[in-house]
Amino acid sequence: MKMITEDSEFLKGVKEDDNSSFKAIYEKYSRDLFVYAYNIIKEKTVCEDIIQEVFISLWAKRKTTTITSLKPYLFQAVKFQIFNHFRNNKFSREDLTRLNIIDVSMNVSQKLEYSELDQIIRDHVAKLPKRCRHIFVLSRYHHKSNKEIADELEISVQAVKNQISKALAFLRNNLQLEEVAFISLILLQ
């Protein structure tokens, strides 16, 4: 309920030309939207362009578009941009199959309660080595920049980047394994 109320407040602010509300929406959703696009297209620059286009459109249409649920709206907008990309670049059957699989996967994932998903992620974060976990928590949960973390821990910015990359790779691998197991369980029923 909090997320819906927060999103409604952000959308209200955007309609009233509040840049900070727009920035809050971007910070809250851009990473997840990028991951969704990247899982389908596998081209970083194309995905960045798609996400940028979605947010430019959100801002440009802020006065005329009525959005009842922000997260599904943004994911649908990304999906639309991905279809446009494929249409303009003559996609293959493999691309279409991958898009359908990712879409089914996203629908299954969206059915999980946020708190359950958050707990799964936190459980995996807890399995990280102590130093790696500490740096990851500072970065992702306390929203500190790499430089701020490096200064606080008296290490190099590159060491911070390395630890965050290590944590993300660990989480990505473990969460993908968990999602595959979950989807397999559903398909076997």
C-alpha positions as CSV (number, residue, x, y, z in Angstrom):
1,M,0.0,0.0,0.0
2,K,2.9,2.4,0.8
3,M,4.4,1.9,-2.7
4,I,1.0,2.8,-4.3
5,T,0.6,5.9,-2.2
6,E,4.2,6.9,-2.8
7,D,3.8,6.4,-6.5
8,S,0.6,8.4,-6.6
9,E,2.4,11.3,-4.8
10,F,5.2,11.1,-7.3
11,L,2.8,11.2,-10.3
12,K,0.9,14.1,-8.8
13,G,4.2,16.0,-8.4
14,V,5.2,15.2,-12.0
15,K,1.9,16.5,-13.3
16,E,2.7,19.7,-11.4
17,D,6.1,20.0,-13.0
18,D,8.0,18.9,-9.9
19,N,11.5,17.7,-11.1
20,S,12.2,16.0,-7.7
21,S,9.1,13.8,-8.1
22,F,10.3,12.8,-11.6
23,K,13.8,12.1,-10.4
24,A,12.4,10.0,-7.6
25,I,10.4,7.9,-10.1
26,Y,13.5,7.5,-12.2
27,E,15.7,6.5,-9.3
28,K,13.1,4.0,-8.1
29,Y,12.4,2.2,-11.4
30,S,15.1,2.9,-14.0
31,R,17.4,0.0,-12.8
32,D,14.6,-2.6,-12.8
33,L,13.4,-1.4,-16.2
34,F,16.9,-1.6,-17.6
35,V,17.3,-5.2,-16.3
36,Y,14.0,-6.1,-17.9
37,A,15.1,-4.7,-21.3
38,Y,18.6,-6.1,-21.0
39,N,17.3,-9.6,-20.4
40,I,15.5,-9.4,-23.7
41,I,17.8,-7.3,-26.0
42,K,21.3,-8.0,-24.4
43,E,22.6,-4.7,-25.8
44,K,23.5,-2.1,-23.1
45,T,23.3,1.0,-25.2
46,V,20.0,0.0,-26.8
47,C,18.5,-0.7,-23.4
48,E,19.8,2.6,-22.0
49,D,18.2,4.4,-25.0
50,I,14.9,2.6,-24.4
51,I,14.8,3.5,-20.8
52,Q,15.7,7.1,-21.6
53,E,12.9,7.2,-24.2
54,V,10.3,5.9,-21.7
55,F,11.2,8.6,-19.2
56,I,11.3,11.3,-21.8
57,S,7.8,10.2,-22.9
58,L,6.6,10.1,-19.3
59,W,7.7,13.7,-18.8
60,A,6.5,14.9,-22.2
61,K,3.0,13.4,-21.6
62,R,2.8,14.2,-17.9
63,K,-0.2,16.7,-18.4
64,T,-2.2,14.5,-20.7
65,T,-1.7,10.9,-19.7
66,T,-3.7,9.4,-16.8
67,I,-1.7,6.7,-15.0
68,T,-3.5,4.6,-12.5
69,S,-0.6,2.2,-11.6
70,L,2.9,3.5,-12.2
71,K,5.0,0.3,-12.2
72,P,2.9,-1.7,-14.7
73,Y,2.7,1.5,-16.9
74,L,6.5,1.8,-17.0
75,F,7.1,-1.9,-17.7
76,Q,4.4,-1.8,-20.5
77,A,6.1,1.3,-21.9
78,V,9.5,-0.5,-22.0
79,K,7.9,-3.5,-23.6
80,F,6.3,-1.3,-26.3
81,Q,9.7,0.3,-26.9
82,I,11.3,-3.2,-27.2
83,F,8.7,-4.2,-29.7
84,N,9.4,-1.1,-31.7
85,H,13.1,-1.9,-31.6
86,F,12.5,-5.4,-32.9
87,R,10.1,-4.2,-35.5
88,N,12.6,-1.6,-36.7
89,N,15.5,-4.1,-36.7
90,K,13.8,-7.2,-38.1
91,F,13.9,-9.4,-35.1
92,S,14.4,-13.1,-35.2
93,R,12.2,-15.9,-33.9
94,E,14.8,-16.4,-31.1
95,D,14.3,-12.8,-30.1
96,L,10.5,-13.2,-30.1
97,T,10.7,-16.4,-28.1
98,R,13.1,-14.8,-25.6
99,L,10.7,-11.8,-25.2
100,N,7.8,-14.2,-24.5
101,I,9.8,-16.2,-22.0
102,I,10.9,-13.0,-20.2
103,D,7.4,-11.7,-20.2
104,V,6.0,-14.9,-18.7
105,S,8.8,-14.8,-16.2
106,M,8.1,-11.1,-15.3
107,N,4.4,-12.0,-14.8
108,V,5.3,-14.8,-12.4
109,S,7.7,-12.6,-10.6
110,Q,5.2,-9.8,-10.2
111,K,2.8,-12.3,-8.5
112,L,5.2,-12.7,-5.6
113,E,4.6,-10.3,-2.8
114,Y,7.1,-7.5,-2.6
115,S,8.0,-8.3,1.0
116,E,8.7,-12.0,0.0
117,L,11.0,-10.9,-2.9
118,D,12.7,-8.3,-0.6
119,Q,13.3,-11.1,2.0
120,I,14.7,-13.4,-0.6
121,I,17.1,-10.7,-1.8
122,R,18.1,-9.9,1.8
123,D,18.7,-13.6,2.6
124,H,21.1,-13.7,-0.4
125,V,22.8,-10.5,0.6
126,A,23.3,-12.0,4.1
127,K,25.3,-14.8,2.4
128,L,27.8,-12.4,0.9
129,P,31.3,-12.2,2.5
130,K,31.3,-9.6,5.3
131,R,33.3,-6.9,3.5
132,C,31.4,-7.4,0.2
133,R,28.0,-7.3,2.1
134,H,28.9,-4.2,4.0
135,I,29.9,-2.3,0.8
136,F,26.8,-3.6,-1.0
137,V,24.5,-2.5,1.8
138,L,26.1,1.0,1.9
139,S,25.6,1.3,-1.9
140,R,22.2,-0.2,-2.4
141,Y,20.3,0.3,0.9
142,H,22.0,3.5,2.2
143,H,22.3,5.0,-1.4
144,K,25.9,6.1,-0.9
145,S,28.1,6.8,-3.9
146,N,31.2,4.7,-4.6
147,K,33.3,7.7,-3.6
148,E,31.5,8.1,-0.3
149,I,31.9,4.4,0.5
150,A,35.6,4.5,-0.4
151,D,36.2,7.6,1.8
152,E,34.3,6.0,4.7
153,L,36.1,2.7,4.5
154,E,39.4,4.2,3.5
155,I,39.8,2.1,0.3
156,S,39.9,2.9,-3.4
157,V,36.9,3.6,-5.5
158,Q,37.9,0.7,-7.7
159,A,37.9,-1.6,-4.7
160,V,34.3,-0.5,-4.0
161,K,33.3,-1.1,-7.6
162,N,34.9,-4.5,-7.5
163,Q,33.0,-5.5,-4.4
164,I,29.7,-4.2,-5.7
165,S,30.3,-6.1,-9.0
166,K,31.1,-9.3,-7.0
167,A,27.9,-8.9,-5.0
168,L,25.7,-8.2,-8.0
169,A,27.1,-11.2,-9.9
170,F,26.5,-13.4,-6.8
171,L,22.9,-12.1,-6.4
172,R,22.2,-12.3,-10.2
173,N,23.3,-16.0,-10.3
174,N,21.5,-17.0,-7.1
175,L,18.3,-15.2,-8.0
176,Q,18.3,-16.6,-11.5
177,L,18.7,-20.1,-10.1
178,E,15.8,-19.5,-7.7
179,E,13.6,-18.0,-10.5
180,V,14.4,-21.0,-12.8
181,A,13.5,-23.4,-10.0
182,F,10.3,-21.5,-9.3
183,I,9.2,-21.5,-12.9
184,S,10.1,-25.1,-13.3
185,L,8.0,-25.9,-10.3
186,I,5.0,-24.1,-11.8
187,L,5.5,-25.7,-15.2
188,L,5.6,-29.2,-13.7
189,Q,2.3,-28.8,-11.9
